[in-house]
């Protein structure tokens, strides 16, 4: 093959490989500096609750398929070793607690034992914790121990509109029961220690009349009880999922209410949006928040926003957040498996994927950087960016229109340098093209494109350097590839212009959008 084909092809292939490498780094990017990337556990057809537990031999995960509760055991390398299926009549909206001794699940208004499929309670509320679950039956909030199935009444006179949340702390099981009347909110916080239940605090909060309480979450640290309140607009249905969060705690005998947001850890100054699936758990004596939200990511092809799993912590009446997952699809139903290990569901068009991820404290956690999912995302993003990069041909029309029109003008004369094969005309044409490209560089190098360029191409004066570099490279290929033996000057000038536009399309065009 002639050099004037192989040399440009080599430059183009290098550009595509460079783009793929950039996209691979983004597709395989870690959620944060302290967490491993995700590892796939399995698939399910539905979006429902799941729960997991770390064992001596690996992980036990409970999740729902269309007609069953599936209990899957994995070894330390996350290979499935044992599967148990429990038939469930209706798995839509189902939830589950998996313990060392018993597995308890909720389905269609009932709470069941998985081993006997026996209905143990009628309830429309089911809140799994680390050691058991809380449900509501007969107006009473009841805790069932996952190790013994013994039940303890936490609170009475609980209504259908009550907001109830629970988690396990080093002091015991923390449960909050909140009631709303107009814009007044009263929340009682209980701690269950063995078989005894203590009401540790009661907070009454006045919300703005424009807000309606949606959920409350208790947090106990030392002797301090704090309430995280989630409120939504009272009279307007928000299509954007607008939520307002407040921290309430007693200060000098009165309740202090502080407006808080969840900051996006990957985009300074921006809050996370549409915080959902939030629950509290404790690690090293500190209450933490596990939730999914929409935040910044570079894993998607045409957007920088995706729903991922986050961990939040309350410090000095504000919230800090860390990202624990980094996938392009909608992540839902995050659950804690062990300290520093979580599982969740990624929603897909046909199948939902079960993932797990762990902090780097789990040094033996197995997650490949070259999974089929990551490579597929890399290829898809690369092809999409290359296709949108074709817009370069239209954006740079002024660059090549001027030299080509000049060439046509010269060739229309009776005597012209092209007919005489004057070699200097190639350099003059290249200079005219490059000068026009430099004068009108802003047609291609718009501010958003310059911001999107990878670090190696983003430096002061980079548009001028890139244009000049590829002009010189194109000219060298035309001049020293031996094409003057077969190609006339008009064809070589046109080839130079086309070569430069193609190089810009491959190296710069993908970052247009």
N, C-alpha and C positions, 0 to 999 in steps of 0.2 A: 504494500500500500504506500502511496506517495506521502512524503513528509508533511505536505500541506494539509493532509487529512489526519495523519496520526498525531502530529504535534497538537493541533487544536483539540482533538479528541482526548488526549492525555490531560490537557488543562481542564477540560470540562469534567472528566472523571474525577480529578483531584478536587474540583469544586463541589461535586455531588457528595463525595466521600467526606469532605469537610463539613458539609451541611448535615449529613447523616450522623456524624460524630457529635455535632452540637445538639442535634435532636435526641440522640441517645442519652447524652448527659442529662438532658431535661427529663426525658421519659423515665430514666432510672434514678433520678435524684432522690436522696434520702428525705424523709419527712422533716427531720431536724438533725442537728449534729449529734444528738444523744439517742437516736432511734434507728433501728434497722429498717430496711424497706420491707414491703409486705410479702407474705408467702401464701400461696393458694392452698385452701383446705378442701374445697369441694364446691358443689353447685346445688341450687335448689330452685324450684319453679316459683316459689311464693316469697313474699316479704312478711316475715313474722318474727317473733322473739327468738333469741338464742341465748345460751349460757355455756360457760366452759369452766373447767377446773384443771389446774396443774397437778399432776400426780408424780410419783417416783419414776414411772416408766414413760411419761410423756404428757399428753393432753387428752381429756375427755370433753367432747363437745356435743351439746344437745341442740338440735335445730329441727325445723318443720319442713316437710315436703307436702305435696298436695293432699295426701291421705294418711300421713303418719308422722309421729315424732321419731326422729332418727337420733340415736346415741352412738357416736362414732369415737373410737379410741385411736390415737395416733402415737407413734413412738417418738423418740427424741429428734429424729430426722423428718418428722411430720408425715411419715408414711402411714396410711390407714392399716390398722391391725385387727380390729374387731368392730362389727356393726350390729346394733340392735334396733329393731323397728317396732314401735308401739302404734297400733291403728288408732287414728283420731278422726272422729266423724267430720268435724269442721275445723280446719287449721287456719282459717282467715282470722287475723287478730289474736292468734294464740300466743302464749308466752310460757316460759319454762324456767324452773330452778333445778340445777343439777348439783347434788351433794355427794359426799363420800359414801353415804349409806342409802339415801332415798333420792329419787327424782320426782318432782312434783310439777304438774303442768296445768295451765288454764286453757279452757276451750269452751266457747259458746255458753258463757254464764256459769260455768262450773269449774271447781278445782279438783284435780284427780291425782292419785298415786300412779306412777308409771308402771310399777311392778305388778300391781293387781288390776289396774284400770278402774279402781273403785273411786267413786265420787265422794269426796270428803267434805265439800262445802259448796253452797250456792253463793256466787259472788260475781259482780260485774267489775271488780277491781282486783288486780293481782300484781304485787310489787315484789319481785325477787330481790333478796339481799345476798350477802356473801354466805350466810349460814342458814337461811330459811326464806320465808316469804310472808308478806302481810296481805291480808284480804279483808273484805268487809262483808259481814253477814248479819242480818237482823239488826242493823243500825249499830253494829259494834265493829271496831277495827281490831282484827285478831292476828297475832303472830303465830306461825307454825314453824317449829324447829325442824330443820332439814335433817338432823341426825336422829331424832327420836319421834318425830311427828306429834310431840306434845304442843298444845295450844295455850296461848296466854292472851287475855283480853287487854288491849292497850288503851282503848278509849271507847266510851259509849256515846249515844246520841249523835252518831255520825250520819250525815245526810247524803243524798245522791250528788249534791252539788259541792260536797267537801273536796278540797284538794289535799291529798295524802301522799307523803313521800317518806322513804325510810332508807337507812343504810347502817352498816355495822361499823362501830368505832371501838377503840380500846377501852371505852367506858361501858359499852353495851350496845344494844340496838337502839338507834335514834329514830324516832318517828314524829312527824309533824302532822297535825290535823288543822286545816285552815278553813274558816267559814267567812263568806262574804255577804254583807248586807248593804245594798246600795254601793257607796264608795268606801265603806268601812270594812276593814279586814281584821279578823281576830284569829291568831294562830297559837295553838298550844303545842309545846314541844315536850316529848316524853323520852325517857331512857329506860329500857328494859334491861335489868341486870339479873341474870338467872331467871327466877320466877317472879321477881318483884318489879313493879313498874312505878317510876317516879316522874311526876310532872315537874320539869326543871325550870320552865319559863312559860310565860304567856305574853305575847306581843299584840298590841292593837295599833293598827296603822290606818291613817286616813289617806286614801289615794285621791288624785284629781278626779273630778266628776266626768272628765273626758276619757278616763281609763277604766278598764275592767280587768280584775284579777283573773289570770288563767291558771297559774301554778305557783306553788311555793316550795322551797327546798331548804331543809334545816341544815345548819352546819354548827358543830360543837367543837370548840378548841379550848382545852383547859376548862375554865369556869365560865367562858363566854359563849352565849348562844346567839347566833346570827341567822337571819332569814333572808334568803335570796328570793325576790318576788319577780314574777314574770307577768306583765300586764300588756294588754292589747287595746287599741282604740275601741271605745265603748259604742260609738254610733256609726263608725265608718268601717266597711269591710275592705281591708287593705289587700290588694292583689300582690303586693311585694312581700307579704309576710312580716310587716312591721311589728316589732316587739320593743317593749321598754322593760329594762331590768333595774331593780332597786335593791340595795342592801339595807336591812333594818336590824337594829340592835339597841339595847337599852344603854343610855349614857346619862349619868347623873340623875337617874330616876325617871327619865322620859325617853321615848323612843326616837332614835335618830334615823332619818331616811335619806339615803344617798343614791343619786342616779349614777349608774355604771354602764359601761359598754365592754364588749369583748374585743380587744384589739387584735388585728391580724398580725401574727408574728412575722409574716413574710412580706408585708407592705407597710412601711412606717406611716403612721398617721391615718390609716384606714381601719374601720371596725369590721369585724366579721358580720355577715348578714345571715338572716334566717336560721338562728340558733334553734335546734330541735333535738329531740331524743336525749334530753339532759338528765343526768342523775349524779348523785354524790357517792363517792367512795373514799376510804381513808387509806393513807400510805404514810408510814413512819410517824403516826400520830397527827397527821395534817389532813383535814378534809379537802378533797380535790373534786373538780367537776369534770365529768366526761360527757362529751356532746359532739354532735356533728353540725357543721356550719359551712356557709359558702365563703371561700376566701381565695387569695391569689395562688395560682399554680402555673407552671410552664409545661405541664404534661399534655394539655389539650392542643388540638390542631389549630382551631380558629378562635380561641377565647383564652383569657387568662383567669377565669373564674371557675371553680369547681367545688363540690361539696365533699369535704374530708372530715376526718375525726380529729378532735382537738382535746387537750387537757387544760383546764383552767385552775388557777389558784387565787384566792383572795388575799391581798396584802395591803394593809393600810387603806381600807375602804376603796380599793380599786382591784381590778382583775388583770392578771397576766395570763397569757395563753401560749401553749406550744402545740405544734402540729404533730400528730402521731401517725397519720396516713397521708399518702400522696398519690392518688389515682385520679384519672380523668372522669370516671363515672360517678353517679350519685351514691355516696356512702351513707348507710343508715344502720340503725340498731346496734351501736357500739356497746360492747360489754367487756368487763374486766375478767380476765382468766386467772391472772396471778399478779403479784406486785411487778409492775413493769411489763405486762403482757396483756394484749387486748385481742378481741375478735370482732368482726363486723360483716355486713352484707353490702356488696356493690351491686346496684341494680343494673340489669342489662335488658336488651330488647326482648330476648327470648328466655334467657336463663340469668339467674342471679348468682353471683360468685361469693363464696365464703372465704374471707381472708383473715389472717392473723399477722400481728407485728409485735415486736418486743423492743425494749430499751437495750442499750449496749451493755447493761449490767448482765444480760443473758448472752454471754460470749459465745455459747454454742448454738445460738439460734440460727436456723438454716433458711436463708433466703437468697436465691440466685439473682445475680445482676443481669443474667442473659436468659430470662424466662421468655417463653413464646409470647406472652402478653406484652412484655416490654419491647421486644423486637418488632412485634406487629404495630405497636403504637409509634415506634420510631419510623418504620417504613411508611405508615399512613401519613404521618406528619410531614415527612420529607416529600412525598409525592404531591401532597396538597400545596405545600409551599412552592414547589417547583412549578406547579400549574398556575398558581396565582402570580408567580414571578414573570409569566409571559406578558403581563401588563407592561413590563419594561419596554417592549417593542412599541407600544402606543405612546408611552410617556416620553420616549426619547425621539419621537418622529422629527422634531426640529433639529436634533443633532445631525441626523444623517440626511435630512432633506436638503439642507444648504449645500454641502459638498457635492451631493449627487446632481443638484440643479446647476452648480457651477461646472461640473463635468459635462453635462448635457449642453450647456451654453458654449463651452470651448469646442465641443465636438461638432456643433452646428456651423462653425466657421469653416471657410474654404480651406484654410491652412491652420492646423491646430497641432499642439504638441503631442496629442494622443496618437495621431496618425504617424508622426515622426518617431514615436516610441522614445521620447525624451524621458530618461529615468528620473530626472528631477521632479517631474510632474507627480510622481507617486508621493514624494516627500511633501510637496506643496499641498496636495489633496489631504494627506494625513494631518498636516499642520492646521489646515482650515477646519477639518472635522474636530480635531482636539480642541481648538480654540473655541469653536461654537459650543462644544460640550462643557467646557469650563465656564463659559459665560452663562450658560443656561443649565448649570448643574442642579439648580433647585427644582427643575421639572421632575427629576428622579429623587434627589436626596432631600426629601422633605423632613421636617424635624422628627416626626414619629418614626421614620425609617432610620435616621441616624441614631435615635435612642434605642432602636431594636437591634442594631448591628452587634455581632459578638465582639468581645473585647479586643481581639486581634485586628479588627477592622475599624474600631471606634477610637479615634484619637484626634487631636486638634488638626484641622485641615485634611481629614481623611478623604472627603469627596475629591479634592484636587489630586491627592496622591493616587487614589484608586483609578481615576480616569487616566492620569498620565501613565501609570504603571501598565495598565492593559492596552493603552495605545502603543506604548513602546513594544510590548510583547507581541501584539498583532502585527506591527510593522516588521519586527524581526522575523516572524514566521513567514510573512509574505516575501520579504527580501531574500532570505537565506534558505528557503525550503525547495528551491529549484523550480518554482512554478512559472518563472519567467520564460522557461523553455516551451511551455504549452499555452500559457495564458497571456493575453494582451493587457496593455495598461488599464483600459476601462474595467476589465474583469478583475484585475488585481486590486484596483481602488475599491470597487464594489465589495470584493472579498474582505478587504481590510475593514471596511465599515461594518459589514455583517458580522465579522469575527468579534469586533469590539462589543457590539450590541449583545451577541450571544454570551460573551464572557460576563457582561454586566447583568444579564438575565440570570445566570447561574450563581454568581457570587453576591449580588446585591438585591436582585429582584425578589428572592424568597422572603425578604424582611419588609416588603411593602405593606402588608396587612397583619 
